[in-house]
Amino acid sequence: MKNTQTLFSPITIGKLTLNGRVIKSAMVETLCSKEGFVTAGLIEHYQQIARGGTPLIITGAANYNSYGRGVPHQLSVDNDDKIEGLSKLTQAVHELGGKIFAQIYHTSRQALPAPVGRTDAVAPSAVYEPSLGVSPRALTLTEIKQNILEFAQAAKRCQLAGFDGVQIHAAHGYLISGFLTPHTNRRKDQYGGSFDNRIRFLLEIYQAVRKEVGADFPLILKLNGSDDLLFRKGLRTSELVKIALRLEQVGIDGIEITAGHYESGTTFSRGRWSGFTKTMLKHGLGPSLAPFRRIGMGLFAPLVDCYFNKISKFSVGFNLNYAKEFTKVLSIPVICVGGLNTKQAMQQALDNGDCDIVAVARGFIADPYLYRNMQQNMAGPQCTYCNKCFARPGVQPLNCYDPKVAAQRTAMLKQPLFIQKSDAS
Ligand SMILES: Cc1cc2nc3c(=O)[nH]c(=O)nc-3n(C[C@H](O)[C@H](O)[C@H](O)COP(=O)(O)O)c2cc1C
C-alpha cells in the first residue's frame, strides 16, 4: 500500500512520538575519552545535529563490557560512573528539542584487541575473522549469561541517564549478529544450530533489557536485511524477516534495516573506496594491524580499493530492497538506512512503501542541519560517500574529510541557523 506520509509527518515508536521520519543512524564518534566517557566534543557533535531539528539521534555503538569495546575513544555504557556524562549529553539534546537513543553493542571478533587494551577477542564460536585477522575464542555458557546481564544493566543505565530509548545492535557481524549467522555460530549447545537456538541470545537479551527498563521504554533493533556472505552460511532476507517477526511478537518497538558483516566487505557502508586503504593505513587503525597485513595492504592498496569498489559499491538507497520485505509483514515501524541523503530519494522510499522511517548516517556528517535544510527546501552540503570518515574510527574524530564538502559544512555552520525560507513542505 502506498504511504501518504511526508518526511515531516509525525510517527510513533512504541510510546514515543517523533516529529518527523528522518533520523540520524549510529556512527562511532571517536569523540569520547579513551575510556569512553562523554566529553564536551561529543556533546557539541550531537547539539549540532539536534539544532538541525533532527527528529531522533541514535548514538554511535556503545560497549557494555571490556570485551565488547571496538575502538578507542568510542562511547561506553559499561559502568555507573558513565551516567553523569551521559545525562549531560541527553540533557543537551533535550534542551534543543531533540530526542536521543543509545545504541548498545558488543564488537566480538570485529576489532583489533590491542588498541583497546585486550589480548584476545570473544565470539559465539572460534571462527577466524579475515578482514582484520582476528582469531577469537568461543564464549562459555557462563560468559553468555554474564553478557545478557551486562547488556540489560547497560540499558538501564541509559534509561537512568535520560535517553529516550535504546537500540539493540544485532547487525553487521557484531556479537548478536554473530550468534544469528550460521557461518559465525557453530555452537553445539542451546545457543547454536537451529533457528530457535541461534536467535536465543538475542531474545534473552531483549527480555532481560525489557525487564530492566519496563514496558513503556522504546526499544528498537538494528538488523541485517542480508548478511552478504557469499559462499558462506550467511543469512538471507527471508530468515532475517522471520527473526524480525519473532522480535515483534515479543514486543520490540521498531527495527532498522541494514546489511553485511566486516568480512562481506562492510556492505553496510557502501560507498566510493578510491583512496580508502591508504587513508585507513595512515589516519585510521592501520598502524595497529599485523605488520604483514599492513605492508601487504599498502603494496596492493589500489587493488584492495578496487575490490571494495566491486563488492561494496554505492547505490542510492542500497538497503531498500531488503527493508521493503520487512515493511510488508511487520506492523512496527521499519527504518531503512543506507545511501539516502536526498529529499527526493527519501520521500520516494516512503511513497513506495519500502519503509516508514529513513535513517541517515554519513549524510548527517556532511550536513548536521540536513533535516531542517530539507524542511525548508535549502540545499546543504551533500555527502559524496567518499568513505574517508569510515577510514578513521578509533583514531580521528568523526567528521567530514572530503575537503570540498567539509568547506561547505564549515561555511554553513557559521551562518545563523534560522535565516532561511519559510516554505516548509
Ligand atoms: C564512520 C562510521 C561509523 C559507523 N558506526 C556505526 C555504529 O557505531 N553502529 C552502527 O550500527 N552502524 C555504524 N555505521 C554504519 C551506519 O550507521 C550506516 O548503517 C551506514 O553508514 C549506511 O548509512 P549511510 O549511507 O546513510 O551512511 C557507521 C558508519 C560510518 C561511516
The ligand as an SDF file (V2000), in Angstrom:
LIG
                    3D

 31 33  0  0  0  0  0  0  0  0999 V2000
   32.2510    6.3680   10.4290 C   0  0  0  0  0  0  0  0  0  0  0  0
   31.1310    5.4000   10.5410 C   0  0  0  0  0  0  0  0  0  0  0  0
   30.8660    4.7910   11.7590 C   0  0  0  0  0  0  0  0  0  0  0  0
   29.7970    3.8970   11.8800 C   0  0  0  0  0  0  0  0  0  0  0  0
   29.4990    3.3850   13.1010 N   0  0  0  0  0  0  0  0  0  0  0  0
   28.3760    2.6440   13.2620 C   0  0  0  0  0  0  0  0  0  0  0  0
   27.9400    2.2640   14.5480 C   0  0  0  0  0  0  0  0  0  0  0  0
   28.5310    2.6300   15.5700 O   0  0  0  0  0  0  0  0  0  0  0  0
   26.8300    1.4880   14.6460 N   0  0  0  0  0  0  0  0  0  0  0  0
   26.1070    1.1200   13.5320 C   0  0  0  0  0  0  0  0  0  0  0  0
   25.0950    0.4350   13.6700 O   0  0  0  0  0  0  0  0  0  0  0  0
   26.4900    1.4860   12.3100 N   0  0  0  0  0  0  0  0  0  0  0  0
   27.5770    2.2600   12.1440 C   0  0  0  0  0  0  0  0  0  0  0  0
   27.9050    2.7120   10.9010 N   0  0  0  0  0  0  0  0  0  0  0  0
   27.0100    2.3900    9.7670 C   0  0  0  0  0  0  0  0  0  0  0  0
   25.9170    3.4660    9.6190 C   0  0  0  0  0  0  0  0  0  0  0  0
   25.0420    3.5130   10.7410 O   0  0  0  0  0  0  0  0  0  0  0  0
   25.0180    3.2100    8.3870 C   0  0  0  0  0  0  0  0  0  0  0  0
   24.3690    1.9820    8.5870 O   0  0  0  0  0  0  0  0  0  0  0  0
   25.8080    3.2130    7.0810 C   0  0  0  0  0  0  0  0  0  0  0  0
   26.7950    4.2220    7.0620 O   0  0  0  0  0  0  0  0  0  0  0  0
   24.8790    3.4140    5.8930 C   0  0  0  0  0  0  0  0  0  0  0  0
   24.1660    4.6220    6.0190 O   0  0  0  0  0  0  0  0  0  0  0  0
   24.5450    5.9610    5.1730 P   0  0  0  0  0  0  0  0  0  0  0  0
   24.6370    5.5390    3.7350 O   0  0  0  0  0  0  0  0  0  0  0  0
   23.4100    6.9040    5.4370 O   0  0  0  0  0  0  0  0  0  0  0  0
   25.8400    6.4310    5.6710 O   0  0  0  0  0  0  0  0  0  0  0  0
   28.9860    3.5910   10.7500 C   0  0  0  0  0  0  0  0  0  0  0  0
   29.2800    4.1930    9.5260 C   0  0  0  0  0  0  0  0  0  0  0  0
   30.3140    5.0940    9.4100 C   0  0  0  0  0  0  0  0  0  0  0  0
   30.5520    5.7560    8.0870 C   0  0  0  0  0  0  0  0  0  0  0  0
  1  2  1  0
  2  3  1  0
  2 30  2  0
  3  4  2  0
  4  5  1  0
  4 28  1  0
  5  6  2  0
  6  7  1  0
  6 13  1  0
  7  8  2  0
  7  9  1  0
  9 10  1  0
 10 11  2  0
 10 12  1  0
 12 13  2  0
 13 14  1  0
 14 15  1  0
 14 28  1  0
 15 16  1  0
 16 17  1  0
 16 18  1  0
 18 19  1  0
 18 20  1  0
 20 21  1  0
 20 22  1  0
 22 23  1  0
 23 24  1  0
 24 25  2  0
 24 26  1  0
 24 27  1  0
 28 29  2  0
 29 30  1  0
 30 31  1  0
M  END
$$$$
